[in-house]
Amino acid sequence: MLLLNALREVYKADIEVAKAKIQIYLDSPVGVGDHSTLTETVDEQVNAIAHARDKLKVLLDYYSIPKM
């Protein structure tokens, strides 16, 4: 159970890191060269959120761990 709880926290942290990166890109887009690159960069973080969310959902749906 400890391992599953740890994974839950990893997936939640992955989501928060990706959200923070998106916010940084939106607040300071000068770090990304052009608009198409900014779009691709943000899309990569959206993909990271979706991937972590899907893995978190599997843990919650198939194993008896609290959401916290």
Secondary structure, DSSP 8 states (H G I E B T S, - for coil): -HHHHHHHHHHHHHHHHHHHHHHHHHH-GGGSSSHHHHHHHHHHHHHHHHHHHHHHHHHHHHS-----
